[in-house]
Structure formats: C-alpha cells, structure tokens
C-alpha cells in the first residue's frame, strides 16, 4: 500500500510539472516580443526570491515580500489585462474536437499532403508591389487564437496564398479590396473582414482607420497584422497592439517567420 501511495504521489508530481510547464509556455507566448515580457521576468524573480526566503526561514523579509505579492495581484491584473484577455480567448477558442485545430496546437503531428506553413515570402512580395503602387491593404495572420468571430463578418474563402491572388484581392477596383484578408496556415480563408478598431490614444494621428483596425485585432488576439498604407505606401507590421520596427523587408520576413513558429 505504501509503495502504491508513493507511485501515485510521483505520478501526481509529474502531472503537476507538466501542467505548470504548459501554463508557463502559453504565458510566455502571449508576452513574447512585448514590453510585458520584462514584467513577467520580474514577477518570476520576485516569486523565486519569496520562496527562497521562506525556505531559509527569513520570516521578516518573507512576510514583506509575501504581502507585496498578495497586494500586487490586483495591479498585475491591470497591467496584464490585454494578455489575460488573450489567454482566456486562447483557452476558449481551443476546440480539440476539431482535428485541424488539434494538430495546430501540437505541431509535431503533421498532416500529410497539406502545407500548414505560411508563405511569408509571397505575402511580402505582394506587399512590396502594392507599396510601390500605393494600394491599401490589411492582412491578418492567425496564430493560436481563433479568428472565427471576425471571419463571419466577411466573405469565406479557401485560396492558397500566392502573390497574384493577394494583389488582385486588394486591387482598388476589386469587390474584395474593402476590409481585411484573414490568413490561416497557407490559405486566405476570408476577405472583406471587418476588424475591431483600437481606441488607443497613443497611435500617431498620421495612421488612419486601417492601421487602427490592425492594432485592434492584435490587442484582442495574438494575430499578426500587416498593413500597406494607401497614402504613403509604407508597410507596417503590428503585433500585440504595437507597431514593430524593422530595417529591411528581409528582416521583416525573418521576424514574421519567427513569430509564426
């Protein structure tokens, strides 16, 4: 009986470690590449210091840090409100009954004969061409959070990504050019999509409704947004509600590919 209890305890420990590891992994994915990553690291350091003082029986400093951690919980909820919203949306949009979504969350399982890797090079080539002609465009690339709630606002598609298709969608006389195009894997799954507009006051006035929509969807989900300005032709990359700076189109491509891993 004692041996069985020992085995049960060890199995519980293993499950505990796995659940904590998965939780930390998803939290890291949410805050990676944003200012929040520094706050997250700071919290981990303070928590580790708190546990160390408890282990060493340093009661005074331990009680002070413990009180700080408890009172600071409300402040953390305020600081991480966007990340918490994305985390809850990620959990709520996970549908393990759907084979495609299940495989998407566990990428080590591959679908034979189906390409799930986004053709970033074709996307950027199309954006460069549209930039040269000052053709306005907005592309939203799905990551972990499901974008079903915005796909329904536009026209459903199932077109494999290539440069001519993207250019034709946003051609000014095309009936599909108004709104955003949503990309999942290597397919354009919706066009003429209406996006939620950000109310962030720090967005420079030179950016119009198209950029605010790109910021809005990246605030509410972990999607990536690429915008081609109709006024200047500049290509903007938006992630986690923030404009990401880059030096060249090659660097931008590498950043997007890294964010899609």
C-alpha positions in Angstrom: 0.0 0.0 0.0 2.8 2.4 0.9 4.5 1.6 -2.4 1.3 2.3 -4.3 0.9 5.6 -2.5 4.4 6.5 -3.4 3.7 5.7 -7.1 0.5 7.8 -7.0 2.4 10.7 -5.4 5.1 10.6 -8.0 2.6 10.5 -10.9 0.8 13.5 -9.4 4.1 15.3 -9.3 4.8 14.6 -12.9 1.4 15.8 -13.9 1.8 18.9 -11.8 5.1 19.7 -13.5 3.6 19.2 -17.0 0.6 21.4 -16.3 2.9 24.2 -14.9 5.2 23.9 -17.9 2.3 24.2 -20.4 0.9 27.2 -18.5 4.2 29.0 -18.5 4.7 28.2 -22.1 1.4 29.8 -23.1 2.1 32.8 -20.9 5.5 33.2 -22.5 3.9 33.0 -26.0 1.5 35.7 -25.0 4.1 38.2 -23.7 7.0 37.3 -26.0 8.2 40.2 -28.0 6.3 42.8 -26.0 7.1 45.1 -23.1 5.2 42.7 -20.8 8.0 40.1 -21.1 10.2 42.2 -18.8 7.4 42.5 -16.2 6.8 38.7 -16.5 10.5 38.1 -15.8 10.5 40.5 -12.9 7.5 38.7 -11.3 9.3 35.3 -11.7 12.4 36.7 -10.0 10.3 38.2 -7.1 8.4 35.0 -6.7 11.6 32.9 -6.6 13.1 35.3 -4.0 10.0 35.0 -1.9 10.2 31.2 -1.9 13.9 31.3 -1.2 13.3 33.5 1.9 10.6 31.1 3.1 13.0 28.1 2.6 15.7 29.9 4.6 13.1 30.8 7.3 13.8 34.5 7.0 10.4 35.5 8.4 10.6 39.3 8.3 11.6 39.6 4.6 9.5 36.7 3.6 6.4 38.3 5.2 7.1 41.6 3.5 7.6 40.1 0.0 4.6 37.8 0.6 2.4 40.8 1.4 3.7 42.6 -1.7 2.8 39.6 -3.9 -0.7 39.5 -2.5 -1.4 43.2 -2.8 0.3 43.4 -6.1 -2.1 40.8 -7.6 -4.7 43.5 -8.4 -2.0 45.7 -10.0 -0.8 42.7 -12.1 -4.4 42.1 -13.4 -4.5 45.8 -14.5 -1.0 45.6 -16.1 -1.7 42.3 -17.9 -5.3 42.9 -18.8 -4.7 42.5 -22.6 -2.6 39.4 -22.0 -5.2 37.9 -19.7 -7.9 38.6 -22.3 -5.8 36.9 -24.9 -5.1 33.9 -22.6 -8.8 33.4 -21.8 -9.6 33.7 -25.5 -6.9 31.2 -26.4 -8.4 28.7 -23.9 -12.0 29.4 -25.0 -11.1 29.1 -28.7 -9.3 25.8 -28.3 -11.5 23.1 -29.9 -9.9 19.7 -29.6 -12.8 18.1 -31.3 -11.7 19.8 -34.5 -8.8 17.8 -36.0 -7.3 20.7 -37.7 -7.2 22.8 -34.5 -5.8 19.9 -32.5 -2.9 19.4 -34.9 -2.4 23.2 -35.0 -1.8 23.2 -31.2 0.5 20.2 -31.4 2.7 21.0 -34.3 4.8 17.8 -34.0 1.9 16.0 -35.6 1.9 16.7 -39.3 -0.9 16.5 -41.9 0.4 14.6 -44.8 -0.1 16.3 -48.2 -1.3 19.6 -46.6 1.0 22.6 -46.3 0.4 24.4 -43.0 3.4 26.8 -43.3 2.5 30.3 -44.2 4.2 31.5 -47.4 5.6 34.7 -45.9 7.8 35.4 -48.9 4.8 35.6 -51.3 2.9 37.8 -48.8 5.8 40.3 -48.6 6.4 40.3 -52.3 2.7 41.2 -52.8 3.0 43.9 -50.1 6.1 45.3 -51.8 4.3 45.5 -55.2 1.2 47.1 -53.5 3.5 49.5 -51.7 5.0 50.7 -55.0 1.5 51.4 -56.4 0.2 52.8 -53.0 -2.5 50.2 -52.9 -4.0 50.0 -49.5 -4.1 46.5 -47.9 -4.5 44.8 -44.5 -3.6 41.2 -43.8 -4.3 39.4 -40.6 -2.4 36.1 -39.9 -4.0 33.8 -37.3 -1.7 32.2 -34.7 -3.1 30.4 -31.6 -6.3 32.4 -31.0 -9.2 31.5 -33.3 -10.4 34.3 -35.6 -13.7 32.7 -36.4 -15.5 35.6 -34.7 -14.2 38.0 -37.4 -14.2 35.7 -40.4 -18.0 35.6 -40.3 -18.1 39.4 -40.9 -16.6 38.9 -44.4 -16.7 36.5 -47.3 -15.4 33.0 -46.7 -12.6 31.8 -49.0 -10.2 28.9 -49.3 -7.5 30.1 -51.5 -3.8 29.0 -51.3 -1.5 32.0 -50.8 0.3 33.4 -53.8 1.4 36.9 -54.9 -1.0 37.5 -57.8 -4.0 36.5 -55.7 -3.1 38.9 -52.9 -2.6 41.7 -55.3 -5.9 41.0 -57.1 -7.8 41.0 -53.8 -6.7 44.5 -52.8 -6.8 46.0 -56.4 -8.8 49.2 -56.0 -11.5 48.1 -58.4 -11.8 44.6 -56.9 -15.1 44.0 -55.0 -13.0 42.3 -52.3 -10.5 45.1 -51.6 -12.5 46.8 -48.8 -11.7 45.3 -45.4 -9.1 42.8 -44.2 -8.0 39.4 -45.6 -7.5 36.7 -43.0 -4.8 34.1 -43.4 -4.7 30.7 -41.7 -1.8 28.5 -42.4 -1.1 28.9 -46.1 -4.6 29.8 -47.1 -6.7 33.0 -47.4 -9.8 32.0 -45.5 -11.8 35.3 -45.6 -11.8 38.6 -47.3 -13.7 41.9 -46.7 -13.5 41.2 -43.0 -14.4 43.9 -40.5 -12.0 44.3 -37.7 -12.4 45.8 -34.2 -10.9 49.3 -34.1 -8.5 50.2 -31.3 -9.3 53.2 -29.0 -5.6 53.6 -28.1 -4.8 57.3 -27.9 -1.0 56.8 -28.4 -1.4 55.8 -32.1 0.0 58.7 -34.1 -2.6 60.8 -36.0 -0.9 60.0 -39.3 -2.3 56.5 -39.1 -5.8 56.1 -40.3 -8.7 53.6 -39.7 -6.9 50.7 -41.5 -4.0 50.9 -39.0 -6.3 51.3 -36.0 -8.1 48.2 -37.1 -4.9 46.3 -37.4 -3.9 47.4 -33.9 -7.4 46.5 -32.6 -7.3 42.8 -33.7 -3.8 42.4 -32.4 -4.9 43.8 -29.0 -7.8 41.3 -28.7 -5.9 38.3 -30.1 -2.4 37.1 -30.8 -2.8 37.6 -34.5 -0.2 39.3 -36.6 -1.2 42.3 -38.8 0.5 43.6 -42.0 -0.8 47.0 -43.4 0.1 48.7 -46.6 -0.7 52.4 -46.4 -2.7 53.9 -49.2 -1.3 57.4 -48.6 2.4 56.6 -48.2 2.9 53.1 -49.4 4.7 52.2 -46.2 4.4 48.6 -44.9 3.6 48.4 -41.2 3.9 45.3 -39.0 1.7 45.1 -35.9 1.9 42.6 -33.1 0.4 42.7 -29.5 -1.1 46.1 -30.2 2.2 47.7 -31.1 4.0 48.7 -34.3 7.1 46.6 -34.7 10.1 48.4 -36.3 12.3 46.8 -38.9 15.2 47.9 -41.2 14.5 45.9 -44.3 11.9 43.7 -45.9 14.3 40.7 -45.4 14.4 41.5 -41.7 10.6 41.8 -41.6 10.2 38.4 -43.3 12.5 36.8 -40.7 10.6 38.4 -37.8 7.2 37.2 -39.1 8.6 33.7 -39.7 9.9 33.6 -36.2 6.6 34.8 -34.7 4.8 32.1 -36.6 6.9 29.3 -35.0 
